[in-house]
Amino acid sequence: MYEAKVVVRNKPGIHARPAALLVQRASQCKSEIFLATRELTVNAKSIMGVMMLAAETGAELTIRAEGPDEREAVDALVAMVEAGFKEI
Amino acid sequence: MVRLREVELVKGRKRKRTLLRGVAASPGEAMGPIYLLVSQEFHVPRRRVPPQAVASEIRRFRGALRLAREEIGAVRARLGTNPEDPADQILASHLMIFQDRELMREIAAAIKVERMNAAHAVRRVLVAKAHYLESLPSEVFRTRAADIRDVERRLLGQLLGAESFVGTEIPEGAIVAATEILPSDMATLDPERVAAFVIERGTLASHVTIMARSRGVPAVVGIADIQEVLPENEIAIVDGERGFVIVAPSRQDIEVHRASQERADRMRARLHERRESPGETRDGKRIPVRANIERPGDAAIARAGGAEGVGLFRTEFLFMGASGFAREVFQQEVYRQVVETFPDDPVTLRTLDLGGDKTASLMGLPREDNPFLGLRGIRFCLEHPEILLVQIRAILQASVGGRAQILLPMISTVSELRRARELVRRAAAELAAAGQAIRAEVPVGVMIEVPSAALMSDALARDADFFSIGSNDLTQYILAADRGNEQVASLYNWLDPAVLRAIHHTVRGAEAGGIPVASCGEMSSETLGMLLLVGLGVDELSVAPGQVRRVRALLGGVRASELAKLAQRCLAADDIGEVLRVIREQLAPDPQFEFEERDGRWLCHWCLAETE
């Protein structure tokens, strides 16, 4: 198991398009991946789950993966969140 | 939305004529049968699935999922799948939900473990999620609940065998009545088939009314209990000019309607004859008529309609839909397309005008007690320079292909204009430093729509390259009357002498600064409003694409010198009543204008009678 913490930077948070991008990226990985805020833990490959997470700007997110590409998966998602999903 | 199946047939008993008053949302008059679109409240049966039927119930659910995916695919194909189109993004995000394995496992588990029937399981699981989202403090996440309800509706539609609402089912020429039209339904609605809209929960800024105005479909909004007051298939007349709907019209109503249709037909015929009018008055004053557009596709329509460029490109559309703020590359692409449609004429792009009643909730902005006096237009953009800079950069890059101009909305002080101009300079310098080609001079103009801007027009004119009068907002701010509020809507009138004086003052300020004044509000195409704008000395008019030829033909039949006299007399009037008397006195002898009294108000029709 490998995990990392990251703070959501883009405004207004992981809403529609960022959620879709995140799920698409997570779905390319073999590992099981979970995203957790203080309130919820969800499957990173589920768009409904990520929508429910409703992570706003400033929310702290734990990304945890378990599987053959766990490290790569977590790093990739952390990078996406940190880059603010390349949103303006 | 689902087509209401039960058709109410009132045989042998004639329905009583009713006059309903709403808010005029898109001008024009139409008569036709009422076609009711109602959000279907599905009755979801609950039964316990016996163990031996669980597998087949899960298969039924998977089948419904597949059909829902295919349905979305078909709608997207019909729209022409464009990943940057907000309508397509909504559908794409729904498709992702239908492909969500985790969610499917959850619903299948409810069927298997709790032995729920498929429809009940779908409702249980999805409603709980929608409720959760609705409980969140952030508006942007709360609005996602609507997507879940859309998805639930589509799945239940498949499971319970109800037909989904598809725009093409609408019979040609129907009056479409609805409590509300959801974003995903808008995507499938073909406005060509609709004679008029009557919508309960709609505002002048909602997507459907904006679309209605740009396509010339009459619309009335704000009529309560639509499902009760508008019986399916009953004949109704919709008057989008005055905000009336007459259900079961009397013989007399129909005659009045026919007469006004005939007048409109006469006008169209004469318009066709004058279609090559050069856009100047009979005494030779040249007034370019440009178009107001919403979407890139409107540019070609405007050009075909004879517009000399774009006087107002509302860019908010790019910022709506599932993705929030549009990326720079996409913006640039859209602006370039519009600018290049008019290589020789100016294309005026208004920067993002959020706030007021416009889409703020979609952006997840905090709710304001008084949004019209809040963080609107340029105020919002100066708070978020990163958003404005992206838009300006995109405009500057698109300017290479033609004559782009930047128009700043809701400017209320000179310092706002200076700060915005500074951002334009910064963006230009950044692009130049990056070796990007941009046009040397991209004019920056100010929307005059706030009383303070009209009062300060001489000072603003020193820092602006042009003005554009936004009469809709200027009227509501000058008179402190919301035209969407029925109780004060009668105060709202751009012919009010106070509004005319504000415009007069603006034109004088512009003259002192040597800059041109355009007008892009609805006043520019309304017959009397347009005549007074010309009389007050406005240099350019910008109107809906469908109005360009009409306005140009109207210009060709009047003399600027006479309109200037008329405007002077109106400026001296005490109130709106006197303005209207003065106008009538001066114009009534001219046979091209026809004055008609109806329901205590009189209307001026311009019907192109023989004047030449």
Interface residues (C-beta under 8 A of the other chain):
Chain A: K11 P12 G13 H15 A16 R17 A20 V23 N43 K45 S46 I47 M48 G49 M51 M52 A54 E56 E87 I88
Chain B: Q89 A92 S93 M96 I97 Q99 D100 R101 E102 L103 K129 Y132 L133 L136 S138 V140 F141 R144 I148 A322 S323 G324 F325 R327 E328 M363 G364 E386 I387 V390
